[in-house]
């Protein structure tokens, strides 16, 4: 894969209903990926001004460019949001991704970790997780996977391990900008 290729990312809830869809995400070509990212077989995507569709059909357009990181078999994914104040990382505790053709899907398990540009870390939506755990009857296996995913994610965040590297986020975004502007 030499060029950025368009993908759709679909997030579902445990009961199978659609949560959210990002309609245009550009996969970063393998040869551009940092060696650490290649070694982990990460899939990296760029989106900017992409149309997002909510479960209720409402659509809106993202205002903040994002670089998304998916690591095979991990129970989380990471979105680096490029803001004026710096890079904010919004991390979803979620099932490992499933890829078919140019569509990525995963189950969102509500818990989110946010790392702010000042490096402060916040775990959010714990109440939503507890509510959905009861409503959707999460099995003990799912609960264990979610807790393990959260712990692994926090370990990466706190150690500044890949992909929590602002310079790489900016590099990927700049490479995509060059591509969309005809290589200039």
C-alpha positions in Angstrom: 0.0 0.0 0.0 1.8 3.1 -1.2 -1.0 5.7 -0.8 -3.3 6.7 1.9 -6.5 4.6 1.5 -10.0 5.5 2.7 -11.6 3.5 5.5 -14.9 3.6 7.4 -14.7 3.1 11.2 -17.8 1.7 13.0 -18.2 1.6 16.7 -20.9 -0.7 18.2 -22.2 -1.3 21.7 -22.1 -4.8 23.3 -25.7 -5.6 22.2 -24.8 -5.0 18.6 -26.3 -1.7 17.9 -24.4 1.0 16.1 -22.8 3.6 18.4 -21.0 5.9 15.9 -19.5 5.9 12.4 -16.6 7.9 11.1 -17.2 7.9 7.4 -13.7 8.9 6.0 -10.5 7.9 7.6 -7.2 7.7 5.7 -5.0 4.7 6.5 -1.3 5.7 6.8 0.8 3.6 4.4 2.9 0.9 6.0 6.2 2.3 4.7 5.6 5.7 6.5 4.9 4.1 9.9 7.5 4.5 12.6 9.4 1.2 13.3 7.8 0.9 16.8 4.4 1.1 15.1 5.3 -1.3 12.4 6.6 -3.8 15.0 3.3 -3.7 16.9 1.4 -4.0 13.5 -0.5 -0.8 14.3 -3.1 0.5 11.9 -2.9 4.3 11.9 -5.6 6.6 10.4 -6.0 10.3 9.8 -9.3 12.1 9.8 -10.0 15.8 9.4 -13.3 17.4 8.7 -14.8 13.9 8.4 -18.5 13.3 8.6 -19.6 11.4 11.7 -22.9 9.6 12.0 -24.4 8.9 15.4 -26.6 5.9 16.2 -29.7 8.0 15.9 -28.8 9.1 12.4 -27.6 12.5 13.3 -24.6 13.6 11.3 -21.9 16.2 12.1 -18.5 17.0 10.9 -15.4 16.8 13.0 -13.6 20.1 13.6 -10.4 18.7 15.1 -8.0 16.7 13.1 -7.4 13.2 14.6 -4.8 10.5 14.2 -6.2 7.1 15.3 -4.2 4.1 16.4 -5.4 0.5 16.5 -3.2 -2.2 17.8 -4.2 -5.8 17.0 -5.6 -7.9 19.8 -5.6 -4.9 22.3 -8.7 -4.0 24.2 -8.4 -0.3 23.5 -7.8 2.2 20.7 -6.3 5.7 20.8 -7.3 8.9 19.0 -4.8 11.8 19.1 -6.6 15.0 18.6 -4.5 17.9 17.3 -5.7 21.0 19.1 -4.3 24.5 19.3 -3.1 23.8 22.9 -1.3 20.6 21.9 -2.2 16.9 21.4 -5.0 15.5 23.5 -5.3 11.7 23.5 -8.8 10.3 23.7 -8.6 6.6 24.4 -11.5 4.1 24.1 -11.5 0.9 26.1 -12.9 -1.3 23.4 -12.8 -4.8 21.9 -10.0 -5.5 19.5 -10.7 -4.2 16.0 -12.1 -6.4 13.2 -11.2 -5.4 9.6 -13.1 -6.5 6.6 -12.2 -4.8 3.3 -12.0 -1.1 4.2 -14.2 -1.1 7.2 -13.0 -1.3 10.8 -15.4 -2.3 13.6 -15.1 -2.6 17.3 -17.3 -2.7 20.4 -17.0 0.4 22.6 -17.0 -0.5 26.3 -17.7 3.1 27.5 -14.6 3.6 29.7 -12.3 6.3 28.3 -8.9 7.6 29.2 -8.1 11.2 28.3 -4.5 12.5 28.4 -4.4 16.2 28.2 -1.6 18.2 26.5 -0.3 19.0 30.0 0.0 15.2 30.5 -2.7 15.0 33.2 -4.7 11.8 32.8 -8.4 11.3 33.5 -10.6 8.2 33.4 -14.1 9.1 32.3 -17.5 7.5 31.8 -17.2 4.9 34.6 -20.9 5.4 35.4 -21.8 4.6 31.8 -19.7 1.5 32.0 -21.4 0.3 35.2 -24.9 1.0 33.7 -24.1 -0.8 30.5 -22.5 -3.7 32.3 -25.9 -4.4 33.9 -28.1 -3.5 30.9 -26.0 -5.6 28.4 -25.2 -8.4 30.9 -21.4 -8.3 30.3 -19.9 -11.7 31.0 -17.1 -12.1 33.5 -14.8 -12.7 30.6 -15.8 -9.3 29.0 -15.4 -7.6 32.4 -11.9 -9.1 32.8 -10.9 -8.0 29.3 -12.2 -4.5 29.9 -10.3 -4.2 33.2 -7.1 -5.6 31.6 -7.5 -3.3 28.6 -7.8 -0.3 30.9 -4.7 -1.3 32.9 -2.6 -1.9 29.8 -3.8 1.4 28.4 -2.9 3.3 31.6 0.5 1.7 31.6 1.2 3.0 28.1 -0.1 6.4 28.9 1.9 6.8 32.1 5.1 5.5 30.5 4.8 7.7 27.3 5.1 4.5 25.2 4.0 4.4 21.6 1.7 5.8 20.3 1.8 8.5 23.0 4.3 10.6 21.1 3.2 14.0 19.9 6.0 14.3 17.3 4.8 11.1 15.5 1.2 12.2 15.6 2.2 15.5 13.9 4.5 13.6 11.4 1.6 11.4 10.3 -0.7 14.3 10.0 1.8 16.3 7.9 2.4 13.3 5.6 -1.3 13.1 5.0 -1.6 16.8 4.3 1.2 16.5 1.7 -0.6 13.5 0.1 -4.0 15.3 -0.1 -2.3 18.4 -1.5 -0.7 16.4 -4.3 2.6 15.6 -2.7 3.6 19.3 -2.3 
